[in-house]
């Protein structure tokens, strides 16, 4: 890699076995995280409707935890003085950006997070 100007960090570099439906071996490293996505074996569905296992990316647990902490810091349920339009103007660009970035791969991994935001908004509505 040095010939193209890149240097690999020895503590962060490892060879990962891309385990899927065709490669079923058991190895030490079968997943890795890169740019907020965890690449590992996941369930997938073929165009013919058959389920199989493939090596796919989805939002990582660390990225999900980071954005969940940020949503909790917003304390949406305590903003009863704001209107729905004001709340939407404040959070839509941020949540929209997360959705745009993380839904590119395995978008169903985002569903629990989006349901949590919906629950916060429902709590806000009940207190309103």
C-alpha positions in Angstrom: 0.0 0.0 0.0 3.0 2.3 0.5 3.5 2.5 -3.3 0.2 4.4 -3.6 0.8 6.6 -0.6 -1.2 4.7 2.1 0.0 3.4 5.4 -1.9 0.7 7.3 -2.2 0.9 11.1 -1.2 -2.5 12.5 -3.6 -2.4 15.4 -6.6 -1.6 13.1 -5.8 -3.8 10.1 -7.1 -7.4 10.0 -8.3 -9.9 7.5 -12.0 -10.5 7.8 -13.8 -13.7 6.6 -16.9 -12.6 4.6 -19.2 -15.3 5.9 -22.4 -15.8 4.0 -24.7 -18.6 2.8 -22.0 -20.1 0.5 -19.0 -19.5 2.9 -19.9 -21.1 6.2 -16.5 -21.4 7.8 -15.8 -20.4 11.4 -13.0 -17.8 11.8 -12.0 -15.3 14.4 -13.0 -12.1 12.5 -16.3 -12.2 10.6 -17.4 -8.6 10.7 -15.9 -5.1 10.6 -17.1 -1.5 11.0 -16.3 1.2 8.5 -17.8 4.8 8.2 -20.6 4.0 10.6 -21.6 0.7 9.0 -21.0 -2.8 10.3 -20.4 -5.3 7.6 -21.4 -8.9 8.6 -23.6 -11.8 7.6 -27.2 -10.8 7.4 -30.5 -12.2 6.2 -31.4 -11.1 2.7 -34.2 -11.9 0.2 -33.6 -12.8 -3.5 -35.6 -11.3 -6.3 -37.5 -14.6 -6.4 -38.6 -14.2 -2.8 -36.2 -16.8 -1.2 -34.3 -16.0 2.0 -30.6 -16.4 2.2 -27.6 -15.2 4.1 -25.3 -12.5 2.6 -22.4 -10.3 3.7 -24.1 -6.9 4.0 -23.5 -3.5 5.7 -26.0 -1.8 8.1 -25.8 1.0 10.7 -23.3 0.1 13.4 -24.2 -0.2 17.0 -21.9 2.7 17.9 -23.4 5.0 15.3 -26.9 4.0 16.4 -26.0 4.7 20.1 -24.5 8.1 19.1 -27.5 9.3 17.3 -29.8 7.9 20.0 -28.0 9.9 22.6 -28.4 13.1 20.5 -32.2 12.5 20.1 -32.5 12.0 23.9 -30.6 15.3 24.5 -33.3 17.1 22.4 -35.8 16.3 25.2 -38.7 16.5 22.7 -41.4 15.6 25.2 -40.5 18.7 27.3 -40.9 21.2 24.4 -44.6 21.8 25.0 -44.3 25.5 24.2 -43.3 24.7 20.6 -45.7 24.0 17.8 -45.5 21.0 15.6 -44.1 23.1 12.7 -41.3 24.5 14.9 -40.4 21.0 16.0 -40.4 19.7 12.5 -38.3 22.6 11.3 -35.7 21.8 14.0 -35.4 18.0 13.7 -36.4 17.2 10.1 -33.0 18.2 8.5 -31.1 16.2 11.1 -33.2 13.1 11.0 -33.5 13.4 7.2 -29.7 13.5 6.9 -29.3 10.4 9.1 -32.0 8.6 7.0 -30.3 9.6 3.8 -26.9 8.3 4.9 -27.8 5.1 6.8 -30.7 3.8 4.7 -28.4 3.3 1.7 -27.8 -0.3 3.0 -30.2 -2.5 5.0 -32.7 0.2 5.8 -34.7 -2.1 8.1 -32.0 -1.7 10.7 -33.1 1.9 11.1 -36.8 1.0 11.9 -36.4 0.7 15.7 -34.6 4.0 15.9 -37.3 5.7 13.8 -40.0 4.1 16.0 -38.3 5.6 19.0 -38.4 9.1 17.5 -42.0 8.6 16.8 -42.6 7.5 20.4 -40.9 10.7 21.6 -43.1 12.8 19.4 -46.2 10.9 20.6 -45.2 11.7 24.2 -44.8 15.4 23.2 -48.3 15.3 21.7 -49.8 13.8 24.8 -48.2 16.5 27.0 -49.3 19.2 24.6 
